[in-house]
Each structure stands twice: as structure tokens, then as C-alpha cells.
Amino acid sequence: MGENQFIVRKNGLVMWIGIICMLFWVALIILMTMFPNDTASWWIYVLFILFFLLGAVIT
């Protein structure tokens, strides 16, 4: 370790929060696709996919 070198580590809990987030939003997308009730517009799918990608970035 020099004065210009350092290591950043994140907590293992953060990884699990990201994985749970991804699984939750994928499950909702699958359920919305399997059981449509004509209330989900295209922007709902986009929003859910963005939340899934947020979980992927956290992981």
C-alpha cells in the first residue's frame, strides 16, 4: 500500500441486496407477462427493467 494506492471493498450484504432486487423485479416482469390484466403499459415494463438493471449494477 503506497500513499497513492488504496483498495475499496464493499460489504457482502450489498451484493445480496442487489441479487434479491434483481430476482424480485424479474419475478414481477414474468408474472405480468404470464397473467396480463390490461393495466400494464409499456412504460411499466421499462420501469421494472430499469429497477432490474439497478439491482444488477449494485451486484
N, C-alpha and C positions, 0 to 999 in steps of 0.2 A: 504494500500500500504506500503509494507516494502521496505528496500533497496535491497532485493534480489527478489522482485516480481514486475512484470510490465505487462501491457496489451498492446498488439499490435492490432490495429484496422486498417482495410483498408477502403479506400474510397468506397462509394456505386457505384461510376462510374465504378470502376474496375469490379464489378460484371456484370454490364450491357454490358461492352465491351466483357467479356467472353461469355455471353449469345448470343450476336449478332454474335460473331465469330463462335460459335457452330452452330447457325441457318444458317449462310452463307455457311459453309462448308458442312453441311448436305444437304442443298438445291442443291449445286453443285454435290454432290455424287448422289442424286436422279435424277437430270437432266441428268447426264452422263449415268446412268443406263437405264433411260426411252428412251433416244434418242441417242443411240450409233452411232458414225460415224467412228469407227475403228481407231481412233487416240489415244484413251486412253489405255495405257498398264496397267499391274498390278501394276507397281510402282507408277503410278498416283493415283490409289485408295489408296495405302499405304500412300502416301504423304498427301492426303486430309484427311485421317483418323487421321494421326498424328496431323495435324492442328486442327481438331475437338477435339482431346484429349487435345491439348494445351489450347483451349478455356474452356474445362471442368476443367482443373487444375486451370486456372485463376479464374473461378467462384467459 
